[in-house]
Amino acid sequence: MKVAVLKETFPGERRVALVPASIPPLTKAGLEILVESGAGTAAGISDDAYRSAGAAVVSRDEAFAADCVLAVRTAGACGDSWCSDRDRIRPGLVMIGLCDPLSTPEACREAADRGATLFSLELVPRITRAQSMDVLSSQANIAGYRAVLLAATTLPRILPMMTTAAGTVTPAKALVLGAGVAGLQAIATAKRLGAQVSAYDVRPAVKEQVQSLGAKFVELPLETGTSEAAGGYAKAMGEEFYAKQRELLGKVVADSDIVVCTALIPGQKAPVLVTREMVTRMRPGSVIVDMAAERGGNCEGSRPDETVILDGVTVLGPTNLAADVPVHTSQLYAKNIATFLAHLVKHGLPDTAADDEICRDTLVAKGGQIVHPKVRERAGLPPLDSLAG
């Protein structure tokens, strides 16, 4: 089987799907690896480095002629760049990458209509044996780290307490909203930089994790018994719940110098946690980093990839922090996708194993149609079993 690594075309995307170190194990498994020329340039990897690792460097047309293509972003996750690749797809081509299937099912349907077999890495199940394939976690971990560095360099004060001959500088107060993978790394990074850190999450089960990092867990008198969905993800709550949550969070936000927002619901609009009114109560010079800006934002008034000043408060809306440090994010992503690919090959790729949870849950399109139940629902398609009946 020929497997090709594509050069990313999404604006600002500097990561690459495979790094040279991940190629020898795949070639040993019997795969022939092709790499589009320039695919690793933005991540500091030359074509010669891929050749030395045993890959062949090819053009984009030659890459799409392979049996399987690997990408960081494909289908809906590729934005407008998807249009140019869509017409390169031929029946039977296997495509693996981030696809954004729940928010942009139309692109997945286009891949299905052209006969592609499409696997979405966002859908890797959060089970023990799939941890080494969990792209969302590996990339969110680095993004949480970068978010705090971004806040620290924007804040007009330092984070740690310092006692000097000229007096004592009090530590900055950092609040992290959402204690998932990105949030926990944001907590750890802010703590290492010397900030006084608090964190809030709708899931009470994460309290112990927050405290283990040396942060204070903000507890609100809210009913949160149904706040966690399968796989440990936060579950969408009703508007009445969010209204009460915002009211109670107001004082904590107002007393913070930095607020890092990480709350996301898979495939849905991000909940608004910080209102415009809450921002006006913050001290001038405070910084909000809204990591959910691309999904509508946790902070009212944030804009994707823009810096907004609201009453003296700087609101940042980065949408691709992982691409800011492509050397290590590519390294981690490559480990995830190479492990996933090896798993598919073990289970008969290009055929798919319906009895394997990892293969089944990540398969979006095959045989000319969307086969994933949730993606079909988002695309407005009836369940497959109803068609069979």
C-alpha positions as CSV (number, residue, x, y, z in Angstrom):
1,M,0.0,0.0,0.0
2,K,1.2,3.5,-0.9
3,V,0.6,6.1,1.8
4,A,1.2,9.8,1.0
5,V,1.7,12.7,3.3
6,L,0.1,15.9,2.0
7,K,1.4,19.5,2.3
8,E,-1.0,21.5,4.3
9,T,-2.9,24.2,2.4
10,F,-5.0,25.7,5.2
11,P,-3.8,29.3,5.9
12,G,-1.4,29.4,8.8
13,E,-1.2,25.6,9.2
14,R,2.4,24.8,9.8
15,R,2.1,21.2,11.0
16,V,2.8,18.1,9.0
17,A,1.1,14.7,9.3
18,L,4.3,12.6,9.6
19,V,7.8,13.4,10.7
20,P,10.9,11.4,9.5
21,A,11.1,9.5,12.8
22,S,7.7,8.0,12.3
23,I,8.4,6.6,8.8
24,P,10.7,3.6,9.4
25,P,8.1,1.7,11.6
26,L,5.6,2.1,8.8
27,T,7.9,1.0,6.0
28,K,8.8,-2.0,8.2
29,A,5.1,-2.8,8.4
30,G,5.1,-3.0,4.6
31,L,3.9,0.4,3.6
32,E,5.5,2.6,1.0
33,I,5.6,6.2,2.2
34,L,5.4,9.2,-0.2
35,V,5.8,12.8,1.0
36,E,4.6,15.8,-1.0
37,S,7.6,18.1,-1.6
38,G,7.7,20.9,0.9
39,A,5.2,19.2,3.3
40,G,7.5,19.6,6.3
41,T,9.2,22.9,5.5
42,A,7.0,25.0,7.9
43,A,7.8,22.5,10.7
44,G,11.6,22.7,10.0
45,I,11.8,19.4,8.1
46,S,13.5,19.2,4.7
47,D,12.6,16.9,1.8
48,D,16.1,15.4,2.2
49,A,15.2,14.4,5.8
50,Y,12.2,12.5,4.6
51,R,14.3,10.8,1.9
52,S,16.9,9.8,4.5
53,A,14.1,8.2,6.5
54,G,13.1,6.1,3.5
55,A,10.3,8.1,2.0
56,A,9.9,9.2,-1.6
57,V,9.3,12.9,-2.3
58,V,6.6,13.5,-4.8
59,S,4.3,16.1,-6.3
60,R,0.7,16.7,-5.1
61,D,-0.8,14.9,-8.0
62,E,1.5,11.9,-7.3
63,A,0.5,12.1,-3.6
64,F,-3.2,11.8,-4.5
65,A,-2.4,8.9,-6.7
66,A,-1.5,6.9,-3.6
67,D,-3.8,4.4,-2.0
68,C,-4.1,6.5,1.2
69,V,-3.4,10.1,2.0
70,L,-2.6,11.5,5.4
71,A,-3.1,15.1,6.4
72,V,-3.4,17.3,9.5
73,R,-6.5,19.0,7.9
74,T,-8.8,17.6,5.3
75,A,-12.5,17.9,4.3
76,G,-14.2,20.5,6.5
77,A,-11.2,21.2,8.6
78,C,-9.4,22.4,5.5
79,G,-11.7,25.4,5.0
80,D,-11.8,26.9,1.5
81,S,-8.6,24.9,0.6
82,W,-10.8,21.8,0.5
83,C,-12.2,22.9,-2.9
84,S,-9.0,22.4,-4.8
85,D,-8.4,18.9,-3.3
86,R,-12.0,17.7,-3.6
87,D,-11.7,17.1,-7.3
88,R,-8.6,15.1,-6.9
89,I,-10.4,12.4,-5.0
90,R,-11.1,9.1,-6.8
91,P,-13.2,6.1,-5.7
92,G,-11.4,3.9,-3.1
93,L,-9.0,6.6,-1.9
94,V,-8.4,6.3,1.8
95,M,-8.2,9.7,3.6
96,I,-7.1,10.2,7.2
97,G,-6.9,13.5,9.1
98,L,-8.8,16.1,11.1
99,C,-12.1,16.5,9.2
100,D,-14.4,18.6,11.4
101,P,-17.2,16.2,10.6
102,L,-19.8,17.3,13.1
103,S,-19.7,21.0,12.2
104,T,-19.1,20.7,8.5
105,P,-20.7,17.4,7.4
106,E,-21.2,18.8,3.8
107,A,-17.5,18.4,3.0
108,C,-17.6,14.8,4.3
109,R,-20.6,14.2,2.1
110,E,-18.6,15.5,-0.9
111,A,-15.8,13.1,-0.1
112,A,-18.3,10.3,0.2
113,D,-20.0,11.2,-3.2
114,R,-16.6,10.9,-4.8
115,G,-16.1,7.4,-3.4
116,A,-13.5,8.1,-0.7
117,T,-13.1,6.1,2.5
118,L,-12.8,8.9,5.1
119,F,-11.5,8.5,8.6
120,S,-11.8,11.4,11.1
121,L,-9.3,11.7,13.9
122,E,-11.6,13.9,15.9
123,L,-13.8,10.8,16.4
124,V,-11.1,8.6,18.0
125,P,-12.9,7.1,21.0
126,R,-11.5,8.0,24.5
127,I,-10.7,4.5,25.6
128,T,-7.5,3.2,27.0
129,R,-6.2,1.4,23.9
130,A,-6.8,4.5,21.8
131,Q,-4.9,7.0,23.9
132,S,-1.8,6.9,21.7
133,M,-4.1,7.9,18.8
134,D,-5.8,10.7,20.5
135,V,-5.0,13.7,18.3
136,L,-7.3,16.1,20.1
137,S,-5.6,15.5,23.4
138,S,-2.0,15.8,22.1
139,Q,-2.7,19.0,20.3
140,A,-4.9,20.6,23.0
141,N,-2.1,19.9,25.5
142,I,0.3,22.2,23.6
143,A,-2.4,24.7,22.8
144,G,-3.1,25.2,26.6
145,Y,0.5,25.8,27.2
146,R,0.7,28.4,24.3
147,A,-2.5,30.2,25.5
148,V,-0.9,31.0,28.9
149,L,2.4,32.2,27.2
150,L,0.3,34.4,24.9
151,A,-1.6,35.9,27.9
152,A,1.7,36.4,29.9
153,T,3.3,38.3,27.1
154,T,0.2,40.5,26.5
155,L,-0.4,41.2,30.2
156,P,1.2,44.5,31.3
157,R,2.6,43.0,34.4
158,I,4.6,39.9,35.4
159,L,3.0,36.7,36.7
160,P,5.2,35.7,39.7
161,M,5.5,37.3,43.1
162,M,8.9,39.0,43.5
163,T,10.5,40.4,46.6
164,T,13.1,43.0,45.8
165,A,14.9,45.9,47.4
166,A,12.5,48.2,45.6
167,G,9.5,46.4,47.2
168,T,7.3,43.3,46.7
169,V,5.4,42.6,43.5
170,T,2.2,40.6,44.1
171,P,1.5,37.6,41.8
172,A,-1.0,37.9,38.9
173,K,-4.3,36.0,39.3
174,A,-5.1,33.6,36.5
175,L,-8.4,31.9,36.0
176,V,-8.9,28.9,33.7
177,L,-12.4,28.1,32.5
178,G,-12.6,24.5,31.5
179,A,-10.4,21.8,32.9
180,G,-10.0,19.4,30.0
181,V,-6.7,18.6,28.5
182,A,-6.0,22.2,27.3
183,G,-7.3,23.7,30.6
184,L,-5.2,21.4,32.8
185,Q,-2.0,22.3,30.8
186,A,-3.0,26.0,31.0
187,I,-3.3,25.6,34.8
188,A,0.1,23.9,35.1
189,T,1.8,26.5,32.9
190,A,0.4,29.5,34.7
191,K,1.4,27.9,38.0
192,R,4.9,27.3,36.8
193,L,5.1,30.9,35.7
194,G,4.2,31.9,39.3
195,A,0.6,33.1,38.9
196,Q,-2.0,32.5,41.6
197,V,-4.3,30.1,39.7
198,S,-8.0,29.2,40.0
199,A,-10.0,27.0,37.7
200,Y,-13.6,26.3,37.0
201,D,-15.3,23.4,35.2
202,V,-18.9,22.3,35.0
203,R,-17.8,18.7,35.8
204,P,-17.1,18.3,39.6
205,A,-15.1,15.2,38.9
206,V,-12.1,17.3,37.7
207,K,-11.7,19.1,41.1
208,E,-9.1,16.6,42.3
209,Q,-7.1,17.1,39.0
210,V,-7.2,20.9,39.4
211,Q,-6.0,20.8,43.0
212,S,-3.3,18.3,42.2
213,L,-1.7,21.0,40.0
214,G,-1.7,23.5,42.8
215,A,-4.7,25.5,41.7
216,K,-7.9,26.4,43.6
217,F,-11.1,24.8,42.2
218,V,-13.9,27.3,42.0
219,E,-17.1,25.7,43.3
220,L,-20.5,27.2,42.3
221,P,-23.8,26.1,43.9
222,L,-25.1,24.6,40.6
223,E,-26.7,21.2,39.9
224,T,-24.1,19.5,37.7
225,G,-25.1,15.9,37.9
226,T,-25.6,15.5,34.1
227,S,-22.7,17.7,33.0
228,E,-20.4,14.9,31.7
229,A,-21.0,13.0,28.5
230,A,-19.5,9.7,27.4
231,G,-15.7,9.8,27.0
232,G,-15.2,12.5,29.7
233,Y,-16.3,15.4,27.5
234,A,-18.4,18.2,28.9
235,K,-22.1,18.0,28.0
236,A,-24.2,20.9,26.8
237,M,-26.5,22.3,29.5
238,G,-29.6,24.4,29.2
239,E,-29.6,28.2,28.9
240,E,-31.0,28.6,32.4
241,F,-28.0,26.8,33.8
242,Y,-25.5,28.9,31.8
243,A,-27.3,32.1,32.9
244,K,-26.9,31.2,36.6
245,Q,-23.3,30.1,36.0
246,R,-22.4,33.4,34.4
247,E,-24.0,35.3,37.4
248,L,-22.0,33.3,39.9
249,L,-18.7,33.5,37.9
250,G,-18.9,37.2,37.6
251,K,-17.0,38.0,40.8
252,V,-14.2,35.5,40.1
253,V,-13.7,36.9,36.6
254,A,-13.6,40.5,37.8
255,D,-10.8,39.6,40.3
256,S,-8.6,37.9,37.6
257,D,-5.8,39.4,35.6
258,I,-5.8,36.6,33.1
259,V,-8.8,34.4,32.0
260,V,-8.1,31.5,29.7
261,C,-11.3,30.1,28.2
262,T,-11.1,26.5,27.0
263,A,-14.8,25.2,27.3
264,L,-15.9,23.4,24.2
265,I,-18.8,21.0,23.4
266,P,-17.8,18.6,20.6
267,G,-19.7,19.6,17.4
268,Q,-21.6,22.5,19.0
269,K,-21.4,26.2,19.5
270,A,-19.2,27.1,22.5
271,P,-21.1,28.2,25.7
272,V,-20.8,31.9,26.6
273,L,-19.2,31.9,30.0
274,V,-17.8,35.5,30.1
275,T,-20.4,38.2,29.2
276,R,-19.7,41.7,28.0
277,E,-20.9,43.0,31.4
278,M,-18.4,40.7,33.2
279,V,-15.5,42.1,31.0
280,T,-16.4,45.7,32.0
281,R,-15.8,44.7,35.7
282,M,-12.3,43.5,35.1
283,R,-9.3,45.7,35.7
284,P,-7.9,47.6,32.7
285,G,-4.9,45.8,31.2
286,S,-6.4,42.3,32.0
287,V,-6.2,39.7,29.3
288,I,-8.7,37.1,28.1
289,V,-7.5,34.3,25.8
290,D,-10.6,32.7,24.2
291,M,-9.5,29.3,22.9
292,A,-13.2,28.7,21.8
293,A,-13.3,31.8,19.5
294,E,-13.6,29.6,16.4
295,R,-16.8,28.0,17.8
296,G,-18.5,31.2,18.7
297,G,-16.4,32.0,21.8
298,N,-16.7,31.5,25.6
299,C,-16.2,35.3,25.9
300,E,-18.9,37.6,24.4
301,G,-17.2,39.9,21.9
302,S,-14.2,37.7,21.1
303,R,-13.4,37.2,17.4
304,P,-11.5,34.4,15.7
305,D,-7.9,35.3,15.2
306,E,-8.4,38.9,16.2
307,T,-7.3,41.0,19.2
308,V,-10.2,43.0,20.6
309,I,-10.0,45.7,23.3
310,L,-13.1,45.9,25.4
311,D,-13.1,48.6,28.1
312,G,-9.3,48.3,28.5
313,V,-9.4,44.5,28.6
314,T,-7.5,42.7,25.8
315,V,-9.5,39.8,24.3
316,L,-7.5,37.4,22.1
317,G,-9.2,34.8,19.9
318,P,-6.5,32.4,18.6
319,T,-7.9,29.5,16.6
320,N,-4.8,27.4,15.8
321,L,-2.3,27.6,18.7
322,A,-0.9,24.2,18.0
323,A,0.4,25.4,14.6
324,D,2.5,28.1,16.4
325,V,4.9,25.4,17.6
326,P,4.9,22.9,14.7
327,V,8.1,21.1,15.6
328,H,6.6,19.4,18.6
329,T,2.9,19.4,17.6
330,S,3.9,17.6,14.4
331,Q,6.0,15.2,16.3
332,L,3.0,14.3,18.6
333,Y,0.5,14.3,15.7
334,A,2.7,12.0,13.7
335,K,2.8,9.5,16.6
336,N,-1.0,9.6,16.8
337,I,-1.7,9.2,13.1
338,A,1.0,6.6,12.6
339,T,-0.3,4.5,15.4
340,F,-3.9,4.9,14.0
341,L,-2.8,3.9,10.5
342,A,-0.9,0.9,11.8
343,H,-4.1,-0.1,13.7
344,L,-6.2,0.2,10.5
345,V,-3.7,-1.9,8.5
346,K,-3.7,-4.5,11.2
347,H,-7.5,-4.7,10.8
348,G,-7.4,-5.1,7.0
349,L,-7.2,-1.6,5.5
350,P,-8.5,-0.7,2.9
351,D,-11.3,-2.9,4.3
352,T,-12.6,-1.8,7.6
353,A,-13.4,-3.9,10.7
354,A,-16.9,-3.2,11.9
355,D,-16.3,-5.2,15.1
356,D,-13.4,-2.9,16.2
357,E,-14.5,0.2,18.1
358,I,-11.7,2.4,16.9
359,C,-12.2,1.6,13.2
360,R,-16.0,1.8,13.5
361,D,-16.2,5.1,15.4
362,T,-13.7,7.0,13.2
363,L,-15.1,5.8,9.8
364,V,-17.1,8.7,8.3
365,A,-17.5,7.7,4.7
366,K,-17.2,4.5,2.7
367,G,-18.8,3.0,-0.5
368,G,-20.2,6.3,-1.7
369,Q,-22.1,7.3,1.4
370,I,-21.6,8.7,4.9
371,V,-21.7,5.8,7.3
372,H,-21.2,7.5,10.7
373,P,-24.5,7.9,12.5
374,K,-23.8,11.3,14.1
375,V,-22.4,12.7,10.9
376,R,-25.4,11.4,8.9
377,E,-27.7,13.2,11.4
378,R,-25.7,16.5,11.1
379,A,-25.9,16.2,7.3
380,G,-29.7,15.7,7.5
381,L,-29.5,12.1,6.3
382,P,-31.7,9.3,7.5
383,P,-30.2,6.4,9.6
384,L,-28.6,3.7,7.4
385,D,-30.7,1.0,9.1
386,S,-33.9,2.8,8.0
387,L,-32.7,2.7,4.4
388,A,-31.9,-1.0,4.7
389,G,-35.5,-1.6,5.9
